[in-house]
Amino acid sequence: MSTYSLDLQFLDPKSKGVPGAPIAQVFVKTFSRDAKGKIYISPLCVTLSEIEYECDRLTKEIESIRKKAQRKFAAR
């Protein structure tokens, strides 16, 4: 699954011939910000159905990132 809002950064020192443990982080790919500086990772939702859809989408993205990280750590 391709992710829209979030993704995985995986840095493996071994790939550059350097010893050390890999580092994994989830990062924000897209967001919007309001006038007070709050960061949002979903569009404005005006119905329960819309916010449920966004929550489901974000949950799927997190699960996709988890699987991607599992594959990368297993490949070491």
N, C-alpha and C positions, 0 to 999 in steps of 0.2 A: 504494500500500500504506500503510495506517495503521500507525504504529509504536507499540510498547508500552513499550519500555525506554528508547529513545533518540529524539532528534528534532533538528531543525535550527532554530537561531535565525538569522534573516537580517535585518539592519538596513541599510536603504538611506536615507542622508541625503537623497537626491534626492526621496524621497516626501514629505519635510517641507519641501522647497524649500531645503535646505541643501547647499552643496557638500561633496564628500568622497567617498571610496571606500566601497563597501559592506563590511560586516563579517559574516562567517558563522562560526558555532560549532556544534559538536555538543554537546548537553547530555543529561543523564540525567533521564528523566521519572519512573521508578520504580526503587526499590532497597530492599534490606533491609540491616540493619547488625547485626553481632554485638557481643558484650559488649566486645570489644577495639577496636571502631570500624571494622573492615573493612567495606567496602561491597561488596555483591553485586548483580549485575544479572541473575542467573538464580536459579531455585528450587534447592533441594537435589536433586541427581541421584544416584540409587543404582545406575544401570546405565549402561553405555557408550552404549546406545541413547538414553537420556534426555539425556546430555551432548552427544551428537552432534546431537540435535534442537535443543537450546538454541544450540549453535554455529551451526547452519544458520539458525535464526531470527534471531540477532544479525547474521549475515552479510547476510541479506536486508534487515534494517533498515538496515544501513550502506549497502547498494546503493541502497535507496530514498531515503535522505538524500542520497547523491551525486547522484541524478537530480533531486531537488528543488532542490538547490543549482545544478546546471547550468541548470535552467529559470529560476531566479531571476536568476542572473548574465546569462544570455542575454537576458532581458527588459529589462535596463538600457539 
